[in-house]
Protein backbone atom coordinates (compact mmCIF):
# COMPACT_ATOMS: atom_id res chain seq x y z
CA UNK A 1 0.00 0.00 0.00
CA UNK A 2 1.47 3.33 -1.00
CA UNK A 3 1.17 6.69 0.70
CA UNK A 4 -1.10 7.88 -2.12
CA UNK A 5 -3.50 5.00 -1.57
CA UNK A 6 -3.56 5.68 2.16
CA UNK A 7 -4.37 9.33 1.44
CA UNK A 8 -7.24 8.30 -0.85
CA UNK A 9 -8.60 5.93 1.78
CA UNK A 10 -8.41 8.75 4.33
CA UNK A 11 -10.38 11.06 2.04
CA UNK A 12 -12.98 8.35 1.46
CA UNK A 13 -13.33 7.85 5.24
CA UNK A 14 -13.87 11.63 5.60
CA UNK A 15 -16.61 11.51 2.98
CA UNK A 16 -18.13 8.58 4.84
CA UNK A 17 -18.07 10.55 8.11
CA UNK A 18 -19.80 13.53 6.53
CA UNK A 19 -22.40 11.36 4.81
CA UNK A 20 -23.21 9.36 7.94
CA UNK A 21 -23.59 12.61 9.87
CA UNK A 22 -25.99 13.89 7.21
CA UNK A 23 -27.99 10.65 7.27
CA UNK A 24 -28.24 10.45 11.05
CA UNK A 25 -29.00 14.13 11.67
CA UNK A 26 -31.06 15.72 8.89
CA UNK A 27 -30.12 19.14 10.29
CA UNK A 28 -26.55 18.56 9.09
CA UNK A 29 -27.44 17.30 5.62
CA UNK A 30 -26.35 19.26 2.55
CA UNK A 31 -27.25 16.51 0.10
CA UNK A 32 -24.87 14.04 -1.44
CA UNK A 33 -22.69 16.60 -3.19
CA UNK A 34 -22.48 19.03 -0.28
CA UNK A 35 -21.62 16.33 2.23
CA UNK A 36 -19.02 14.89 -0.14
CA UNK A 37 -17.29 18.24 -0.55
CA UNK A 38 -17.41 18.90 3.20
CA UNK A 39 -16.02 15.42 3.91
CA UNK A 40 -13.12 15.87 1.51
CA UNK A 41 -12.08 19.26 2.83
CA UNK A 42 -12.67 18.35 6.48
CA UNK A 43 -10.67 15.16 6.18
CA UNK A 44 -7.76 16.79 4.36
CA UNK A 45 -7.67 19.80 6.70
CA UNK A 46 -7.71 17.76 9.91
CA UNK A 47 -5.22 15.19 8.61
CA UNK A 48 -2.82 17.90 7.45
CA UNK A 49 -3.21 19.76 10.75
CA UNK A 50 -2.69 16.80 13.07
CA UNK A 51 -0.70 14.55 10.71
CA UNK A 52 2.49 16.25 11.82
CA UNK A 53 2.12 14.35 15.08
CA UNK A 54 3.27 11.24 13.24
CA UNK A 55 0.27 9.54 11.63
CA UNK A 56 0.47 10.93 8.12
CA UNK A 57 0.68 8.43 5.21
CA UNK A 58 4.45 8.73 4.91
CA UNK A 59 4.94 7.65 8.53
CA UNK A 60 2.37 4.86 8.24
CA UNK A 61 4.45 3.02 5.61
CA UNK A 62 7.86 4.29 6.66
CA UNK A 63 9.50 0.91 7.17
CA UNK A 64 7.79 -0.81 4.24
CA UNK A 65 5.08 -2.34 6.43
CA UNK A 66 1.80 -0.76 7.38
CA UNK A 67 1.72 0.47 10.97
CA UNK A 68 -1.87 -0.43 11.89
CA UNK A 69 -1.94 1.78 14.97
CA UNK A 70 -1.05 4.88 12.97
CA UNK A 71 -3.43 3.85 10.19
CA UNK A 72 -6.28 3.49 12.71
CA UNK A 73 -5.55 6.93 14.17
CA UNK A 74 -5.46 8.34 10.63
CA UNK A 75 -8.88 6.88 9.78
CA UNK A 76 -10.43 8.12 13.03
CA UNK A 77 -9.10 11.63 12.42
CA UNK A 78 -10.40 11.51 8.83
CA UNK A 79 -13.85 10.44 10.01
CA UNK A 80 -13.92 13.20 12.63
CA UNK A 81 -12.74 15.70 10.01
CA UNK A 82 -15.73 14.95 7.80
CA UNK A 83 -18.11 15.03 10.76
CA UNK A 84 -16.76 18.31 12.13
CA UNK A 85 -16.73 19.96 8.70
CA UNK A 86 -20.45 19.32 8.20
CA UNK A 87 -21.23 20.61 11.69
CA UNK A 88 -19.09 23.72 11.21
CA UNK A 89 -20.66 24.52 7.85
CA UNK A 90 -24.13 24.13 9.39
CA UNK A 91 -23.20 26.51 12.22
CA UNK A 92 -21.89 29.08 9.73
CA UNK A 93 -25.01 28.72 7.56
CA UNK A 94 -27.33 29.17 10.56
CA UNK A 95 -25.36 32.21 11.74
CA UNK A 96 -25.53 33.82 8.30
CA UNK A 97 -29.28 33.16 8.00
CA UNK A 98 -29.87 34.60 11.48
CA UNK A 99 -27.99 37.81 10.57
CA UNK A 100 -30.10 38.30 7.44
CA UNK A 101 -33.39 38.12 9.37
Secondary structure, DSSP 8 states (H G I E B T S, - for coil): --HHHHHHHHHHHHHHHHHHHHHH-GGG--HHHHHHHHHHHHHHHHHHHHGGGTTSHHHHTTTSS--HHHHHHHHHHHHHHHHHHHHHHHHHHHHHHHHH-
